Amino acid sequence: MANNEVKQLEEQYEGKSKDFIIGAIIGGAVGALTALLLAPKSGKELRNDLADQVETIKGKTDHLRIAVTQKGNDLAAATKEKTIQLKDLAVDKGSQLVGTVKDKAEKLQNKVENEEKEEKDESYDEEFI
């Protein structure tokens, strides 16, 4: 069940991060283009502004890439830690189950042996009576 929770968190995180990055890039590009096209400037000034905006967008996308990479690494580390915890829990529960089964099997074997011994004793007593 916890495995499903981890998968759901990963899917939610991936979807939100991807949507955020796409939205930031599109929003930045549309905003920059709108500002440049609506401002009355000469061709040289417009080209310089476009170049500046391209550099700004590159910087923002680099920052977003770094942030998303860090978040992804954090999520991977959290998932790995949770997986280790779940594995340890499963091993502990499995060991407990094995111990319980062994105890019950031993008790059952002792009970069967005692009943067989009692039957032999009864049959031995009946022979001599």
N, CA, C and O atoms as a GROMACS GRO file, in nm:
protein
  516
    1MET      N    1   0.082  -0.118   0.000
    1MET     CA    2   0.000   0.000   0.000
    1MET      C    3   0.086   0.125   0.000
    1MET      O    4   0.055   0.221  -0.071
    2ALA      N    5   0.194   0.126   0.078
    2ALA     CA    6   0.285   0.240   0.080
    2ALA      C    7   0.353   0.258  -0.054
    2ALA      O    8   0.385   0.370  -0.095
    3ASN      N    9   0.375   0.148  -0.123
    3ASN     CA   10   0.435   0.155  -0.256
    3ASN      C   11   0.346   0.234  -0.350
    3ASN      O   12   0.394   0.314  -0.431
    4ASN      N   13   0.214   0.212  -0.340
    4ASN     CA   14   0.119   0.286  -0.423
    4ASN      C   15   0.122   0.434  -0.388
    4ASN      O   16   0.112   0.519  -0.476
    5GLU      N   17   0.136   0.465  -0.258
    5GLU     CA   18   0.141   0.605  -0.216
    5GLU      C   19   0.263   0.673  -0.275
    5GLU      O   20   0.255   0.787  -0.321
    6VAL      N   21   0.376   0.605  -0.274
    6VAL     CA   22   0.500   0.662  -0.330
    6VAL      C   23   0.481   0.687  -0.479
    6VAL      O   24   0.521   0.792  -0.530
    7LYS      N   25   0.421   0.591  -0.550
    7LYS     CA   26   0.398   0.608  -0.694
    7LYS      C   27   0.306   0.727  -0.721
    7LYS      O   28   0.329   0.804  -0.814
    8GLN      N   29   0.201   0.741  -0.639
    8GLN     CA   30   0.110   0.852  -0.657
    8GLN      C   31   0.181   0.985  -0.636
    8GLN      O   32   0.161   1.080  -0.712
    9LEU      N   33   0.265   0.992  -0.532
    9LEU     CA   34   0.339   1.116  -0.505
    9LEU      C   35   0.434   1.147  -0.620
    9LEU      O   36   0.446   1.262  -0.661
   10GLU      N   37   0.500   1.045  -0.673
   10GLU     CA   38   0.591   1.066  -0.785
   10GLU      C   39   0.516   1.118  -0.906
   10GLU      O   40   0.562   1.212  -0.972
   11GLU      N   41   0.400   1.059  -0.937
   11GLU     CA   42   0.322   1.101  -1.052
   11GLU      C   43   0.272   1.244  -1.035
   11GLU      O   44   0.275   1.324  -1.129
   12GLN      N   45   0.225   1.277  -0.913
   12GLN     CA   46   0.179   1.413  -0.888
   12GLN      C   47   0.294   1.512  -0.903
   12GLN      O   48   0.279   1.618  -0.964
   13TYR      N   49   0.408   1.478  -0.846
   13TYR     CA   50   0.523   1.566  -0.851
   13TYR      C   51   0.569   1.588  -0.994
   13TYR      O   52   0.595   1.701  -1.036
   14GLU      N   53   0.580   1.479  -1.070
   14GLU     CA   54   0.625   1.490  -1.209
   14GLU      C   55   0.530   1.575  -1.290
   14GLU      O   56   0.574   1.659  -1.369
   15GLY      N   57   0.401   1.556  -1.272
   15GLY     CA   58   0.302   1.633  -1.347
   15GLY      C   59   0.307   1.780  -1.312
   15GLY      O   60   0.302   1.865  -1.400
   16LYS      N   61   0.318   1.811  -1.183
   16LYS     CA   62   0.320   1.950  -1.140
   16LYS      C   63   0.448   2.020  -1.187
   16LYS      O   64   0.443   2.134  -1.233
   17SER      N   65   0.560   1.953  -1.175
   17SER     CA   66   0.687   2.012  -1.215
   17SER      C   67   0.690   2.038  -1.365
   17SER      O   68   0.732   2.145  -1.410
   18LYS      N   69   0.646   1.942  -1.440
   18LYS     CA   70   0.645   1.955  -1.586
   18LYS      C   71   0.553   2.069  -1.628
   18LYS      O   72   0.589   2.150  -1.712
   19ASP      N   73   0.434   2.074  -1.569
   19ASP     CA   74   0.339   2.181  -1.601
   19ASP      C   75   0.395   2.317  -1.564
   19ASP      O   76   0.380   2.414  -1.638
   20PHE      N   77   0.461   2.325  -1.449
   20PHE     CA   78   0.517   2.452  -1.404
   20PHE      C   79   0.626   2.500  -1.500
   20PHE      O   80   0.629   2.617  -1.537
   21ILE      N   81   0.713   2.411  -1.540
   21ILE     CA   82   0.822   2.448  -1.631
   21ILE      C   83   0.767   2.494  -1.765
   21ILE      O   84   0.808   2.597  -1.818
   22ILE      N   85   0.674   2.419  -1.819
   22ILE     CA   86   0.614   2.455  -1.947
   22ILE      C   87   0.544   2.590  -1.936
   22ILE      O   88   0.559   2.675  -2.024
   23GLY      N   89   0.470   2.610  -1.830
   23GLY     CA   90   0.400   2.736  -1.810
   23GLY      C   91   0.495   2.854  -1.794
   23GLY      O   92   0.471   2.962  -1.848
   24ALA      N   93   0.604   2.832  -1.720
   24ALA     CA   94   0.701   2.940  -1.700
   24ALA      C   95   0.768   2.978  -1.832
   24ALA      O   96   0.786   3.096  -1.861
   25ILE      N   97   0.804   2.880  -1.910
   25ILE     CA   98   0.870   2.907  -2.038
   25ILE      C   99   0.775   2.979  -2.135
   25ILE      O  100   0.812   3.079  -2.196
   26ILE      N  101   0.654   2.927  -2.147
   26ILE     CA  102   0.558   2.988  -2.238
   26ILE      C  103   0.522   3.129  -2.189
   26ILE      O  104   0.516   3.223  -2.269
   27GLY      N  105   0.497   3.142  -2.061
   27GLY     CA  106   0.461   3.274  -2.006
   27GLY      C  107   0.572   3.375  -2.024
   27GLY      O  108   0.547   3.490  -2.060
   28GLY      N  109   0.695   3.333  -2.000
   28GLY     CA  110   0.809   3.423  -2.020
   28GLY      C  111   0.824   3.465  -2.164
   28GLY      O  112   0.847   3.582  -2.194
   29ALA      N  113   0.810   3.368  -2.253
   29ALA     CA  114   0.824   3.398  -2.395
   29ALA      C  115   0.714   3.491  -2.445
   29ALA      O  116   0.741   3.587  -2.518
   30VAL      N  117   0.590   3.464  -2.406
   30VAL     CA  118   0.477   3.548  -2.448
   30VAL      C  119   0.491   3.688  -2.389
   30VAL      O  120   0.469   3.786  -2.460
   31GLY      N  121   0.528   3.698  -2.263
   31GLY     CA  122   0.545   3.829  -2.200
   31GLY      C  123   0.656   3.909  -2.265
   31GLY      O  124   0.640   4.028  -2.291
   32ALA      N  125   0.768   3.844  -2.291
   32ALA     CA  126   0.880   3.914  -2.355
   32ALA      C  127   0.843   3.959  -2.495
   32ALA      O  128   0.873   4.072  -2.533
   33LEU      N  129   0.780   3.872  -2.572
   33LEU     CA  130   0.742   3.906  -2.708
   33LEU      C  131   0.641   4.021  -2.710
   33LEU      O  132   0.652   4.112  -2.791
   34THR      N  133   0.545   4.016  -2.622
   34THR     CA  134   0.444   4.121  -2.614
   34THR      C  135   0.508   4.255  -2.579
   34THR      O  136   0.478   4.357  -2.641
   35ALA      N  137   0.596   4.254  -2.480
   35ALA     CA  138   0.662   4.379  -2.439
   35ALA      C  139   0.746   4.436  -2.553
   35ALA      O  140   0.746   4.557  -2.577
   36LEU      N  141   0.815   4.350  -2.624
   36LEU     CA  142   0.901   4.397  -2.732
   36LEU      C  143   0.821   4.449  -2.852
   36LEU      O  144   0.857   4.550  -2.913
   37LEU      N  145   0.715   4.380  -2.883
   37LEU     CA  146   0.637   4.420  -3.001
   37LEU      C  147   0.554   4.545  -2.976
   37LEU      O  148   0.525   4.620  -3.070
   38LEU      N  149   0.515   4.568  -2.854
   38LEU     CA  150   0.432   4.685  -2.824
   38LEU      C  151   0.516   4.810  -2.796
   38LEU      O  152   0.463   4.921  -2.797
   39ALA      N  153   0.643   4.793  -2.770
   39ALA     CA  154   0.729   4.908  -2.741
   39ALA      C  155   0.778   4.969  -2.872
   39ALA      O  156   0.827   4.897  -2.959
   40PRO      N  157   0.766   5.102  -2.889
   40PRO     CA  158   0.813   5.166  -3.012
   40PRO      C  159   0.964   5.184  -3.008
   40PRO      O  160   1.015   5.275  -2.943
   41LYS      N  161   1.036   5.096  -3.079
   41LYS     CA  162   1.182   5.101  -3.080
   41LYS      C  163   1.233   5.081  -3.222
   41LYS      O  164   1.162   5.030  -3.309
   42SER      N  165   1.358   5.121  -3.242
   42SER     CA  166   1.421   5.098  -3.373
   42SER      C  167   1.460   4.951  -3.385
   42SER      O  168   1.456   4.878  -3.286
   43GLY      N  169   1.495   4.909  -3.503
   43GLY     CA  170   1.534   4.769  -3.528
   43GLY      C  171   1.651   4.724  -3.443
   43GLY      O  172   1.651   4.614  -3.388
   44LYS      N  173   1.753   4.812  -3.433
   44LYS     CA  174   1.873   4.775  -3.354
   44LYS      C  175   1.836   4.761  -3.206
   44LYS      O  176   1.878   4.665  -3.141
   45GLU      N  177   1.758   4.856  -3.154
   45GLU     CA  178   1.716   4.847  -3.014
   45GLU      C  179   1.630   4.722  -2.990
   45GLU      O  180   1.645   4.654  -2.888
   46LEU      N  181   1.542   4.693  -3.085
   46LEU     CA  182   1.457   4.575  -3.074
   46LEU      C  183   1.540   4.447  -3.073
   46LEU      O  184   1.514   4.356  -2.994
   47ARG      N  185   1.640   4.440  -3.160
   47ARG     CA  186   1.728   4.322  -3.163
   47ARG      C  187   1.804   4.308  -3.032
   47ARG      O  188   1.819   4.198  -2.979
   48ASN      N  189   1.853   4.420  -2.979
   48ASN     CA  190   1.924   4.417  -2.851
   48ASN      C  191   1.831   4.371  -2.739
   48ASN      O  192   1.869   4.290  -2.654
   49ASP      N  193   1.710   4.425  -2.739
   49ASP     CA  194   1.613   4.383  -2.637
   49ASP      C  195   1.578   4.235  -2.651
   49ASP      O  196   1.567   4.164  -2.551
   50LEU      N  197   1.562   4.188  -2.774
   50LEU     CA  198   1.535   4.045  -2.796
   50LEU      C  199   1.650   3.960  -2.745
   50LEU      O  200   1.628   3.857  -2.681
   51ALA      N  201   1.772   4.002  -2.772
   51ALA     CA  202   1.889   3.928  -2.725
   51ALA      C  203   1.892   3.925  -2.572
   51ALA      O  204   1.920   3.822  -2.512
   52ASP      N  205   1.861   4.040  -2.510
   52ASP     CA  206   1.856   4.046  -2.363
   52ASP      C  207   1.747   3.954  -2.308
   52ASP      O  208   1.768   3.883  -2.209
   53GLN      N  209   1.633   3.956  -2.372
   53GLN     CA  210   1.523   3.871  -2.327
   53GLN      C  211   1.557   3.722  -2.343
   53GLN      O  212   1.523   3.641  -2.257
   54VAL      N  213   1.623   3.689  -2.451
   54VAL     CA  214   1.665   3.550  -2.472
   54VAL      C  215   1.760   3.508  -2.360
   54VAL      O  216   1.748   3.398  -2.307
   55GLU      N  217   1.853   3.593  -2.325
   55GLU     CA  218   1.947   3.563  -2.215
   55GLU      C  219   1.872   3.549  -2.083
   55GLU      O  220   1.902   3.460  -2.003
   56THR      N  221   1.775   3.636  -2.061
   56THR     CA  222   1.695   3.628  -1.938
   56THR      C  223   1.619   3.496  -1.931
   56THR      O  224   1.616   3.430  -1.827
   57ILE      N  225   1.558   3.459  -2.042
   57ILE     CA  226   1.483   3.332  -2.046
   57ILE      C  227   1.578   3.214  -2.026
   57ILE      O  228   1.543   3.119  -1.956
   58LYS      N  229   1.696   3.220  -2.085
   58LYS     CA  230   1.794   3.112  -2.064
   58LYS      C  231   1.829   3.100  -1.916
   58LYS      O  232   1.836   2.991  -1.861
   59GLY      N  233   1.851   3.215  -1.854
   59GLY     CA  234   1.884   3.214  -1.711
   59GLY      C  235   1.772   3.155  -1.627
   59GLY      O  236   1.796   3.075  -1.536
   60LYS      N  237   1.648   3.196  -1.659
   60LYS     CA  238   1.533   3.144  -1.585
   60LYS      C  239   1.517   2.994  -1.605
   60LYS      O  240   1.491   2.920  -1.510
   61THR      N  241   1.533   2.949  -1.728
   61THR     CA  242   1.518   2.806  -1.753
   61THR      C  243   1.630   2.728  -1.687
   61THR      O  244   1.609   2.615  -1.642
   62ASP      N  245   1.750   2.786  -1.680
   62ASP     CA  246   1.859   2.718  -1.608
   62ASP      C  247   1.825   2.707  -1.460
   62ASP      O  248   1.846   2.603  -1.398
   63HIS      N  249   1.772   2.816  -1.402
   63HIS     CA  250   1.732   2.812  -1.261
   63HIS      C  251   1.622   2.709  -1.239
   63HIS      O  252   1.624   2.634  -1.141
   64LEU      N  253   1.526   2.706  -1.329
   64LEU     CA  254   1.417   2.608  -1.318
   64LEU      C  255   1.470   2.466  -1.332
   64LEU      O  256   1.429   2.376  -1.259
   65ARG      N  257   1.562   2.446  -1.426
   65ARG     CA  258   1.620   2.313  -1.446
   65ARG      C  259   1.691   2.268  -1.319
   65ARG      O  260   1.677   2.153  -1.277
   66ILE      N  261   1.767   2.358  -1.259
   66ILE     CA  262   1.839   2.325  -1.136
   66ILE      C  263   1.740   2.293  -1.023
   66ILE      O  264   1.758   2.196  -0.949
   67ALA      N  265   1.636   2.377  -1.012
   67ALA     CA  266   1.537   2.354  -0.906
   67ALA      C  267   1.464   2.221  -0.925
   67ALA      O  268   1.443   2.146  -0.830
   68VAL      N  269   1.426   2.193  -1.049
   68VAL     CA  270   1.355   2.068  -1.077
   68VAL      C  271   1.447   1.948  -1.054
   68VAL      O  272   1.404   1.845  -1.002
   69THR      N  273   1.571   1.961  -1.094
   69THR     CA  274   1.667   1.853  -1.072
   69THR      C  275   1.684   1.827  -0.923
   69THR      O  276   1.687   1.712  -0.879
   70GLN      N  277   1.696   1.934  -0.846
   70GLN     CA  278   1.711   1.919  -0.701
   70GLN      C  279   1.587   1.854  -0.639
   70GLN      O  280   1.598   1.763  -0.557
   71LYS      N  281   1.470   1.900  -0.681
   71LYS     CA  282   1.346   1.842  -0.629
   71LYS      C  283   1.337   1.694  -0.668
   71LYS      O  284   1.296   1.610  -0.588
   72GLY      N  285   1.375   1.664  -0.791
   72GLY     CA  286   1.375   1.524  -0.836
   72GLY      C  287   1.471   1.439  -0.754
   72GLY      O  288   1.438   1.326  -0.717
   73ASN      N  289   1.589   1.493  -0.728
   73ASN     CA  290   1.686   1.421  -0.645
   73ASN      C  291   1.634   1.401  -0.503
   73ASN      O  292   1.651   1.295  -0.444
   74ASP      N  293   1.570   1.506  -0.450
   74ASP     CA  294   1.512   1.494  -0.315
   74ASP      C  295   1.404   1.388  -0.312
   74ASP      O  296   1.397   1.307  -0.219
   75LEU      N  297   1.319   1.388  -0.414
   75LEU     CA  298   1.212   1.288  -0.420
   75LEU      C  299   1.270   1.148  -0.435
   75LEU      O  300   1.222   1.053  -0.374
   76ALA      N  301   1.374   1.136  -0.517
   76ALA     CA  302   1.438   1.004  -0.535
   76ALA      C  303   1.499   0.956  -0.404
   76ALA      O  304   1.488   0.838  -0.370
   77ALA      N  305   1.562   1.046  -0.331
   77ALA     CA  306   1.622   1.009  -0.202
   77ALA      C  307   1.514   0.968  -0.102
   77ALA      O  308   1.530   0.869  -0.030
   78ALA      N  309   1.404   1.044  -0.099
   78ALA     CA  310   1.295   1.010  -0.008
   78ALA      C  311   1.234   0.875  -0.045
   78ALA      O  312   1.202   0.794   0.042
   79THR      N  313   1.218   0.852  -0.175
   79THR     CA  314   1.163   0.725  -0.222
   79THR      C  315   1.256   0.610  -0.187
   79THR      O  316   1.211   0.504  -0.145
   80LYS      N  317   1.385   0.632  -0.205
   80LYS     CA  318   1.483   0.528  -0.172
   80LYS      C  319   1.478   0.496  -0.022
   80LYS      O  320   1.480   0.379   0.016
   81GLU      N  321   1.473   0.600   0.061
   81GLU     CA  322   1.468   0.580   0.206
   81GLU      C  323   1.341   0.504   0.245
   81GLU      O  324   1.345   0.412   0.327
   82LYS      N  325   1.228   0.543   0.186
   82LYS     CA  326   1.102   0.476   0.216
   82LYS      C  327   1.107   0.330   0.170
   82LYS      O  328   1.055   0.241   0.238
   83THR      N  329   1.169   0.306   0.055
   83THR     CA  330   1.182   0.169   0.004
   83THR      C  331   1.265   0.084   0.099
   83THR      O  332   1.232  -0.031   0.125
   84ILE      N  333   1.373   0.141   0.149
   84ILE     CA  334   1.459   0.069   0.244
   84ILE      C  335   1.381   0.037   0.371
   84ILE      O  336   1.388  -0.074   0.424
   85GLN      N  337   1.305   0.136   0.419
   85GLN     CA  338   1.225   0.113   0.540
   85GLN      C  339   1.122   0.002   0.517
   85GLN      O  340   1.105  -0.085   0.602
   86LEU      N  341   1.055   0.005   0.402
   86LEU     CA  342   0.955  -0.096   0.372
   86LEU      C  343   1.019  -0.235   0.357
   86LEU      O  344   0.962  -0.335   0.401
   87LYS      N  345   1.139  -0.239   0.295
   87LYS     CA  346   1.209  -0.366   0.280
   87LYS      C  347   1.244  -0.422   0.417
   87LYS      O  348   1.225  -0.541   0.444
   88ASP      N  349   1.297  -0.336   0.504
   88ASP     CA  350   1.334  -0.380   0.639
   88ASP      C  351   1.211  -0.429   0.716
   88ASP      O  352   1.218  -0.530   0.786
   89LEU      N  353   1.101  -0.358   0.702
   89LEU     CA  354   0.978  -0.398   0.768
   89LEU      C  355   0.931  -0.534   0.716
   89LEU      O  356   0.889  -0.620   0.794
   90ALA      N  357   0.938  -0.553   0.584
   90ALA     CA  358   0.896  -0.680   0.525
   90ALA      C  359   0.986  -0.795   0.572
   90ALA      O  360   0.937  -0.904   0.600
   91VAL      N  361   1.116  -0.769   0.581
   91VAL     CA  362   1.208  -0.872   0.629
   91VAL      C  363   1.178  -0.907   0.775
   91VAL      O  364   1.176  -1.025   0.811
   92ASP      N  365   1.153  -0.804   0.858
   92ASP     CA  366   1.121  -0.829   0.999
   92ASP      C  367   0.992  -0.910   1.013
   92ASP      O  368   0.986  -1.007   1.089
   93LYS      N  369   0.890  -0.868   0.938
   93LYS     CA  370   0.762  -0.940   0.946
   93LYS      C  371   0.777  -1.083   0.894
   93LYS      O  372   0.719  -1.177   0.949
   94GLY      N  373   0.856  -1.099   0.788
   94GLY     CA  374   0.880  -1.234   0.735
   94GLY      C  375   0.951  -1.322   0.836
   94GLY      O  376   0.917  -1.439   0.853
   95SER      N  377   1.049  -1.265   0.905
   95SER     CA  378   1.122  -1.340   1.008
   95SER      C  379   1.029  -1.379   1.122
   95SER      O  380   1.034  -1.491   1.173
   96GLN      N  381   0.943  -1.285   1.162
   96GLN     CA  382   0.847  -1.315   1.268
   96GLN      C  383   0.753  -1.427   1.225
   96GLN      O  384   0.722  -1.516   1.303
   97LEU      N  385   0.710  -1.422   1.101
   97LEU     CA  386   0.618  -1.523   1.049
   97LEU      C  387   0.686  -1.660   1.046
   97LEU      O  388   0.626  -1.761   1.083
   98VAL      N  389   0.811  -1.662   1.002
   98VAL     CA  390   0.886  -1.789   0.998
   98VAL      C  391   0.898  -1.845   1.140
   98VAL      O  392   0.879  -1.965   1.162
   99GLY      N  393   0.930  -1.758   1.235
   99GLY     CA  394   0.942  -1.802   1.374
   99GLY      C  395   0.812  -1.858   1.427
   99GLY      O  396   0.810  -1.961   1.494
  100THR      N  397   0.702  -1.791   1.396
  100THR     CA  398   0.570  -1.836   1.442
  100THR      C  399   0.536  -1.971   1.380
  100THR      O  400   0.486  -2.061   1.448
  101VAL      N  401   0.561  -1.985   1.252
  101VAL     CA  402   0.531  -2.112   1.183
  101VAL      C  403   0.616  -2.226   1.242
  101VAL      O  404   0.566  -2.336   1.264
  102LYS      N  405   0.743  -2.198   1.266
  102LYS     CA  406   0.830  -2.301   1.325
  102LYS      C  407   0.780  -2.343   1.463
  102LYS      O  408   0.777  -2.461   1.495
  103ASP      N  409   0.741  -2.244   1.545
  103ASP     CA  410   0.690  -2.275   1.679
  103ASP      C  411   0.564  -2.360   1.671
  103ASP      O  412   0.549  -2.458   1.744
  104LYS      N  413   0.473  -2.322   1.584
  104LYS     CA  414   0.347  -2.396   1.572
  104LYS      C  415   0.372  -2.537   1.517
  104LYS      O  416   0.310  -2.634   1.561
  105ALA      N  417   0.464  -2.547   1.420
  105ALA     CA  418   0.496  -2.678   1.364
  105ALA      C  419   0.558  -2.767   1.471
  105ALA      O  420   0.528  -2.886   1.478
  106GLU      N  421   0.645  -2.711   1.553
  106GLU     CA  422   0.709  -2.788   1.660
  106GLU      C  423   0.606  -2.833   1.763
  106GLU      O  424   0.609  -2.947   1.808
  107LYS      N  425   0.514  -2.744   1.800
  107LYS     CA  426   0.409  -2.780   1.895
  107LYS      C  427   0.321  -2.891   1.839
  107LYS      O  428   0.285  -2.986   1.909
  108LEU      N  429   0.287  -2.877   1.710
  108LEU     CA  430   0.203  -2.979   1.647
  108LEU      C  431   0.275  -3.113   1.642
  108LEU      O  432   0.216  -3.218   1.668
  109GLN      N  433   0.404  -3.109   1.608
  109GLN     CA  434   0.482  -3.233   1.603
  109GLN      C  435   0.490  -3.297   1.742
  109GLN      O  436   0.476  -3.418   1.755
  110ASN      N  437   0.511  -3.216   1.845
  110ASN     CA  438   0.515  -3.269   1.982
  110ASN      C  439   0.380  -3.329   2.021
  110ASN      O  440   0.375  -3.434   2.084
  111LYS      N  441   0.273  -3.263   1.982
  111LYS     CA  442   0.140  -3.313   2.014
  111LYS      C  443   0.116  -3.448   1.946
  111LYS      O  444   0.063  -3.540   2.008
  112VAL      N  445   0.154  -3.459   1.820
  112VAL     CA  446   0.137  -3.584   1.746
  112VAL      C  447   0.221  -3.694   1.809
  112VAL      O  448   0.174  -3.807   1.827
  113GLU      N  449   0.345  -3.662   1.844
  113GLU     CA  450   0.432  -3.762   1.906
  113GLU      C  451   0.376  -3.808   2.040
  113GLU      O  452   0.380  -3.926   2.072
  114ASN      N  453   0.322  -3.714   2.119
  114ASN     CA  454   0.263  -3.750   2.249
  114ASN      C  455   0.140  -3.838   2.229
  114ASN      O  456   0.122  -3.934   2.303
  115GLU      N  457   0.058  -3.806   2.131
  115GLU     CA  458  -0.061  -3.887   2.106
  115GLU      C  459  -0.022  -4.027   2.058
  115GLU      O  460  -0.084  -4.126   2.098
  116GLU      N  461   0.080  -4.035   1.974
  116GLU     CA  462   0.128  -4.167   1.929
  116GLU      C  463   0.182  -4.247   2.047
  116GLU      O  464   0.158  -4.367   2.058
  117LYS      N  465   0.254  -4.180   2.133
  117LYS     CA  466   0.310  -4.248   2.251
  117LYS      C  467   0.198  -4.296   2.342
  117LYS      O  468   0.204  -4.408   2.394
  118GLU      N  469   0.095  -4.212   2.361
  118GLU     CA  470  -0.018  -4.252   2.444
  118GLU      C  471  -0.091  -4.371   2.384
  118GLU      O  472  -0.132  -4.462   2.456
  119GLU      N  473  -0.106  -4.372   2.251
  119GLU     CA  474  -0.172  -4.484   2.185
  119GLU      C  475  -0.091  -4.611   2.202
  119GLU      O  476  -0.148  -4.718   2.225
  120LYS      N  477   0.041  -4.602   2.192
  120LYS     CA  478   0.126  -4.720   2.211
  120LYS      C  479   0.116  -4.769   2.355
  120LYS      O  480   0.108  -4.889   2.380
  121ASP      N  481   0.116  -4.673   2.448
  121ASP     CA  482   0.105  -4.711   2.590
  121ASP      C  483  -0.028  -4.779   2.617
  121ASP      O  484  -0.034  -4.879   2.689
  122GLU      N  485  -0.136  -4.726   2.559
  122GLU     CA  486  -0.267  -4.786   2.578
  122GLU      C  487  -0.272  -4.924   2.516
  122GLU      O  488  -0.328  -5.017   2.575
  123SER      N  489  -0.216  -4.940   2.398
  123SER     CA  490  -0.219  -5.071   2.333
  123SER      C  491  -0.131  -5.170   2.409
  123SER      O  492  -0.163  -5.288   2.416
  124TYR      N  493  -0.021  -5.123   2.465
  124TYR     CA  494   0.067  -5.207   2.545
  124TYR      C  495  -0.004  -5.250   2.672
  124TYR      O  496   0.004  -5.366   2.712
  125ASP      N  497  -0.075  -5.156   2.735
  125ASP     CA  498  -0.150  -5.188   2.857
  125ASP      C  499  -0.262  -5.287   2.824
  125ASP      O  500  -0.289  -5.375   2.906
  126GLU      N  501  -0.326  -5.276   2.709
  126GLU     CA  502  -0.437  -5.364   2.673
  126GLU      C  503  -0.386  -5.506   2.648
  126GLU      O  504  -0.457  -5.604   2.671
  127GLU      N  505  -0.263  -5.517   2.601
  127GLU     CA  506  -0.208  -5.650   2.574
  127GLU      C  507  -0.188  -5.728   2.704
  127GLU      O  508  -0.205  -5.850   2.707
  128PHE      N  509  -0.152  -5.659   2.807
  128PHE     CA  510  -0.121  -5.725   2.932
  128PHE      C  511  -0.240  -5.731   3.026
  128PHE      O  512  -0.230  -5.790   3.133
  129ILE      N  513  -0.352  -5.674   2.989
  129ILE     CA  514  -0.467  -5.677   3.079
  129ILE      C  515  -0.553  -5.795   3.049
  129ILE      O  516  -0.655  -5.816   3.114
   0.00000   0.00000   0.00000
